[in-house]
Amino acid sequence: MNTVPAPRRLLARGVGHAYALRTVLEGIDFELPAGRVMALVGPSGCGKTTLLHLVAGLLAVREGRIESNFSTPASVFQQPRLLPWKNALDNIALGLKAAGVARAEREARAAELGVRVGLAADDLQKFPHQLSGGMQSRVALARALVLGPDLLLLDEPFSALDVGLKAELYALLAEHLAGREMAVLMITHDLMEAVRLSDDILVMAASPGRVVARFALDRPAARRDDDFVYRRTAELLRDATVRESFGLPPQVCAQTPEDAACETALQAVHTVRPGAAPARGGLRC
Ligand SMILES: Nc1ncnc2c1ncn2[C@@H]1O[C@H](COP(=O)(O)OP(=O)(O)OP(=O)(O)O)[C@@H](O)[C@H]1O
């Protein structure tokens, strides 16, 4: 009898974490199905990297549960973590070697992706200490993408790059997403980047780290132009929960009629304020 495979998804329910006696994460819930991109944003130190490490299995989950039926996850962490004794090409090809791909093929695939992330052929022969921080980040991204992952975990992968390179890598990521059922969980400090790339934005607050709002973007990433990104980012920055979580003062400036109209476009699908029960479904800010 043929059984239909369960849809792929990553699920977090009631996830918490403490370092020694200090609770840094509490009651984290989210679901990330295949084919979607979720951004995690929040102030520095609110626990985003800790959450990503729990998802990646680098930290043991002791409170709540994390379930995933993705089969080929790959991660890009804040530190590129390249092997210093291997050149860029061999670093990119590392996972392919572990998967038993023959040398000629893995070098060809690694070189192709290396060039796609903007590295020149001679950069691929360099060792990590000969590469800039941004180049090392690109090697780390290529090393993850070359495996054709179905779940990609990204911890600020674009933060060391200039705007031109960022735009190129956004396009590369979009290309990898198109036609693949790849899910992406991405930490970023850049709200504009979150609006440009993701389908859902989870906003976290600190002490302890928790999710205080979730926003769904109302247009597929491939059809988001700069104007859309600027407007939705401005809406996010006007949201009281977002402002509070980042420690921004309440907004005081007068709104134009255009501002008021565009406020209705960003969907807050899940907003939790301290001490209040979560409001769910169809809310608009
Ligand atoms: N290994 C560790 N041992 C003890 N405390 C830690 C450890 N790792 C992180 N922390 C603490 O846990 C809290 C959350 O850190 P984490 O790196 O997850 O936050 P973050 O939101 O990713 O920060 P940033 O945006 O600055 O990268 C911080 O207060 C940090 O000091």
Ligand as a Chemical Component Dictionary entry (heavy atoms), coordinates in Angstrom:
data_LIG
# 
_chem_comp.id                   LIG 
_chem_comp.type                 NON-POLYMER 
_chem_comp.pdbx_formal_charge   0 
_chem_comp.three_letter_code    LIG 
# 
loop_
_chem_comp_atom.comp_id 
_chem_comp_atom.atom_id 
_chem_comp_atom.alt_atom_id 
_chem_comp_atom.type_symbol 
_chem_comp_atom.charge 
_chem_comp_atom.model_Cartn_x 
_chem_comp_atom.model_Cartn_y 
_chem_comp_atom.model_Cartn_z 
_chem_comp_atom.pdbx_ordinal 
LIG N1  N1  N 0 27.154 29.672 25.485 1  
LIG C1  C1  C 0 26.555 30.608 26.222 2  
LIG N2  N2  N 0 26.678 30.605 27.572 3  
LIG C2  C2  C 0 26.064 31.527 28.329 4  
LIG N3  N3  N 0 25.264 32.507 27.840 5  
LIG C3  C3  C 0 25.108 32.553 26.515 6  
LIG C4  C4  C 0 25.738 31.614 25.642 7  
LIG N4  N4  N 0 25.370 31.917 24.369 8  
LIG C5  C5  C 0 24.578 32.990 24.439 9  
LIG N5  N5  N 0 24.406 33.372 25.731 10 
LIG C6  C6  C 0 23.573 34.484 26.204 11 
LIG O1  O1  O 0 22.246 34.213 25.807 12 
LIG C7  C7  C 0 21.603 35.405 25.374 13 
LIG C8  C8  C 0 21.095 35.213 23.965 14 
LIG O2  O2  O 0 22.210 35.119 23.084 15 
LIG P1  P1  P 0 22.019 34.890 21.536 16 
LIG O3  O3  O 0 23.359 34.879 20.921 17 
LIG O4  O4  O 0 21.149 33.714 21.322 18 
LIG O5  O5  O 0 21.224 36.220 21.135 19 
LIG P2  P2  P 0 20.980 36.887 19.702 20 
LIG O6  O6  O 0 19.594 37.411 19.711 21 
LIG O7  O7  O 0 21.338 35.933 18.630 22 
LIG O8  O8  O 0 22.036 38.080 19.729 23 
LIG P3  P3  P 0 22.713 38.879 18.503 24 
LIG O9  O9  O 0 21.579 39.459 17.713 25 
LIG O10 O10 O 0 23.536 39.923 19.189 26 
LIG O11 O11 O 0 23.537 37.895 17.718 27 
LIG C9  C9  C 0 22.627 36.530 25.508 28 
LIG O12 O12 O 0 22.398 37.202 26.730 29 
LIG C10 C10 C 0 23.958 35.810 25.562 30 
LIG O13 O13 O 0 24.886 36.495 26.343 31 
# 
loop_
_chem_comp_bond.comp_id 
_chem_comp_bond.atom_id_1 
_chem_comp_bond.atom_id_2 
_chem_comp_bond.value_order 
_chem_comp_bond.pdbx_ordinal 
LIG N1  C1  SING 1  
LIG C1  N2  SING 2  
LIG C1  C4  DOUB 3  
LIG N2  C2  DOUB 4  
LIG C2  N3  SING 5  
LIG N3  C3  DOUB 6  
LIG C3  C4  SING 7  
LIG C3  N5  SING 8  
LIG C4  N4  SING 9  
LIG N4  C5  DOUB 10 
LIG C5  N5  SING 11 
LIG N5  C6  SING 12 
LIG C6  O1  SING 13 
LIG C6  C10 SING 14 
LIG O1  C7  SING 15 
LIG C7  C8  SING 16 
LIG C7  C9  SING 17 
LIG C8  O2  SING 18 
LIG O2  P1  SING 19 
LIG P1  O3  DOUB 20 
LIG P1  O4  SING 21 
LIG P1  O5  SING 22 
LIG O5  P2  SING 23 
LIG P2  O6  DOUB 24 
LIG P2  O7  SING 25 
LIG P2  O8  SING 26 
LIG O8  P3  SING 27 
LIG P3  O9  DOUB 28 
LIG P3  O10 SING 29 
LIG P3  O11 SING 30 
LIG C9  O12 SING 31 
LIG C9  C10 SING 32 
LIG C10 O13 SING 33 
# 
